[in-house]
Structures are given as structure tokens and as C-alpha cells.
């Protein structure tokens, strides 16, 4: 079996906390079925581009699916923390593996968690979004790209935090705080264009904005001329964050 | 690598952390099927040496070849043929013992039927049956230590690094493990072994290197170390009254006494000295003056611990490698 497959399988089996995964799935569904339906009657439909208008519950449902990407990212940091705390980080590095293989295996495991989680939430949210979902190859590619680059960015971000912070407790607090900032300066809950100018500016740098916008564009066939530009920015941000994570990871003292 | 070539050849290997020299120009060879002990007080540089030899840390200077591969450039090839039992705990917290062994074998690419066979054999041999389905997070430290040892024998290796592998084990399990290591050495395995338990080193090791403050101060067989540095005798005595702090204080400051300890539990005092013939009358003289009674007294054989303490505290021939073979 390929070395990455072996390490990814081990990461998924050894370091995943099933209870946390369960609540990571419940969290977006709560937004979709409680907040979405609760506000649907008082919030007017949104223009999401390409002349497409969607109700608030649909708008939020698409955003909530991408929320799973963040949760998947947090898992990357947690996996690394568990291995460092339990002595398995050094143990694996004293085996026939390189640091690059180890960190990539964490990113791959994170991708599986992030993408599988998003698809699962999408399946559960299908009663809400299904009626407006029109499958097309271009849409599917946009959805896959958004989930891929979003998970890589947030996985790499969580690994960087995990390396920089001294304890798992601090990592949990700081990552939760950071992810709230990403969440509320993105277009998950509301269109960034309708937010105050400071939040609008922050949203332009926020990869979750692009993840969500691209995902919506793919889901509702609402791609515009700016969608490919957004995809480029998201890919660039993911690549830069990945390089930062690799550099940070190489500095871990053993 | 030829069969006569050393499994490990270390030449002037050093490691610095900023201004601190953790390992200072150590050199030694280890042959196939040899158990090489690496003894030293806390912070002497034992674990840093293991981390360098297992490619986890880059040496600051010096050279080493492990199993014929260069330490600096062929780390991956080295790691494919070694096993490491770390001093610290290491376990996969989301798995039980059996699954943990299985997944460790999987990442080492051991075929499934072979993994099953080895797991079954190791669980039986190391007495792990009663906790084979227990989550690793719930294991006692002794059980976890056995898991760590078993895990390394799931995959093939030519060289095993053991960094204080028996910490926290009861004497029966400890002996089981040591005998298991001996069996594997007879099958051709080479072991690099650090421990604080000197009886273990004496039981298992063919040669011992003593390291202090980053430098190897001697390499020899356990017997030769005892002979060369165990010239001091140990006088052991008991008091009818159990203990006397005053007597202990007086004896500690007496001429010719290198060390005095009272064993917890038995209450026996152990005095290390080069001149037992003058220390014994001193014991009786002080005891009489303090009104305590010596109930038994005898001169005991020199142990490896005596030799080790003499060697480290007096730093005999610091920086000089004598006896045995140095690289």
C-alpha cells in the first residue's frame, strides 16, 4: 500500500475524536434548519450574482456547508497536537517516513474529513437546497475546488497555530477565536457587500469568503466573471498558507 | 555492509544547543548481535545521542554510520532498519492495544497475515492478553511500556534503540522483557541500551559506555568496569534501633568514606569505602559513643553501581576511552 495511504489511514483511525466529529456536523445543520428557517420570513432574497436570487435559508445553507471546511481544518491541528502530546510525532519520524510525508498525510486526512463532512452536511441539507441545485460539470468543479482549497488553507492554518502555541488548551482557545473571526468577516451569514466597509475590507482577504462564494456559484449555477479570479485568490492563499505551515512544521524541536 | 563491519560506527560526534554542549566528541563501534549499554547520570547526553543516531537530531559535528549508511545523508535507509523504544510514553490514543499494534504494523508495510501472527505471538510472549482490547489511553504506565516494546517487534529490524525501556515495570515483567531482548539478540539483533538500573545493564550488556557531561569517560565490559573501578568495598550494617541520623552524619564525614546510603525498607546502611578495615572500627566507635547497637555487619561484593558511581563522581580518566574497543 502507498506510504501516504498508510499514514492517512493511521491518522484517521488514531486521532479522530468521533464525538467532536458528530458535533462538527450538527453545528452547520443547526444554522441551516434553525437560523435559516427562523430568519427566512424577515430577510428578503439575495442577489448572489449572474442575476440569481435565493432565499436566506438557501443562502445560509450553502454557507453552512462550507463551515464544515473550517471544522475539518481544526482537525489538522488537533491531529498534530495529539501526536505531539502522546509521543507519536517523534515515534513516526523515527520510522521510515519523512517530515514532508507526515505533514502531507495530515493534510490529506484533513481533506477527507473536510470534504466528506461538507458532502454529508450537503446531503442532510438537501431538502433545503435540493430544489435549487442544478448539476453541471462546471458547478461540480467549482464546488470541488472550493472545498479543496478551503480545506488546505484552514488545515495548514491550524497546523501553523498548533506548532506556534505551547499547549493544546491554548490551541483550542486561539483556534476557536480565530475561526470566529474568519466566520464573521466572511459571506457565510450575509453578503460581504452589504456589510460595513471595515468588514468588507477584511472579507476581501478572508479565504472563507472565497470558499463560500465559489461554492454558492457552483451550487446555484451563479458563476460570474469574477468567480475565476476568486478561485485564483483562494488557490494562492491556500498555497501560501501551506508553505507557511511546512516552514513552521520544520522548526518543531524534538 | 559486510558481516564484519560494525553495526554502528560513531566518530567524534557532537551536539550543541546554543552554548551548551550536550554531546562532546563521542566515538565508539558496536558489533552485530552486541548489546551496548549507554550509562550516565541524568542530563549526561544519553537521549541526545540516541536522537542523533536515530536521525531525529542533526549532529553539530562528527561522523557516524549506522548499518553501513551515512547518518547525515541516508537517514531514510537507516530508519527502515531500526526500531526505537523511547523513554517517554508513545501511544495512539484513539485505539486499543491490539488495533494499535496492527496499525503500527500497517504503517511499516508489514503484510496483514504476518501482522496477525506477530501480534498474537507478542501478546502471548509479553503477557499482554489481559489488556489486549483495552484502549491505550486507559493503560497503566507499565502496560503502556510493554505496548511500546511489542510495537517495535511488529516490524523487521537489525538494530534496536532502547531508551530506559523498563521504567515503571515490576521486577517480573522487567525480567520477562530482558529475557525477550536476549532471545532476539541470539537471533542476530543488535541493541543500543540506556538505563538507570545498573543490574539490568549488568544482566543484558556485553559492553558499557559511561557518559558524563556529554563525554564518554569509559567503555568496557561490565566485569572489567567492576574490576577496574570497583576497588572500593561496601560495608553493610544494621542497627538494633533501626536508624541513627547522628551516626550517619558522623560516618559520612569520616575519612575514607566515599558514600553512605540507608536502604529504604530494610534499614541497612551501605558505606562505600576503599578502606573497610579502618571504617569498621569507626562504625563501632561512633555507635558506642551514641549509645546505639550494631546488630550485624559485613563487607559486600562490589557492584556495577559502585563502579559506576566511582567512575562518574571521580571522573576517572575523563575524556579517555580505555578498555574494550573505541572507534
Interface residues (C-beta under 8 A of the other chain):
Chain A: X1 X3 X6 X7 X9 X10 X13 X14 X15 X16 X17 X82 X86 X87 X88 X90 X91 X92 X93 X94 X95 X96 X97 X98 X254
Chain B: X51 X54 X55 X56 X57 X76 X79 X80 X82 X84 X86 X88 X89 X90 X91 X92 X93 X94 X95 X99 X100 X103 X106 X107 X108 X109
